């Protein structure tokens, strides 16, 4: 409830400041034109932060889809994946062999 009340008060202040600065800008104060655009932006930021506080895990991002591969490159992709699998198998075999050698060395 405090979050909602804070947003309402903040938006009221931003609106009042916007009306005040708009009057000054129309009266000839050049610098006030910057504030005429700044106060609504601040109000939008307040709304954004209010939303993020109420929905901390919400995201607008979509789940990534698997990228499409051009048909002429599918064979190359499969070959590369096969080579990666071979390298992984060799690495595991070497690790298992070195573990066996360490075990035999400790037993002696």
Secondary structure, DSSP 8 states (H G I E B T S, - for coil): -HHHHHHHHHHHHHHHHHHHHHHHHHTT-TTHHHHHHHHHHHHHHHHHHHHHHH-TT-------------GGGHHHHHHHHHHHHHHHHHHHHHHHHHHHHHHHHHH-
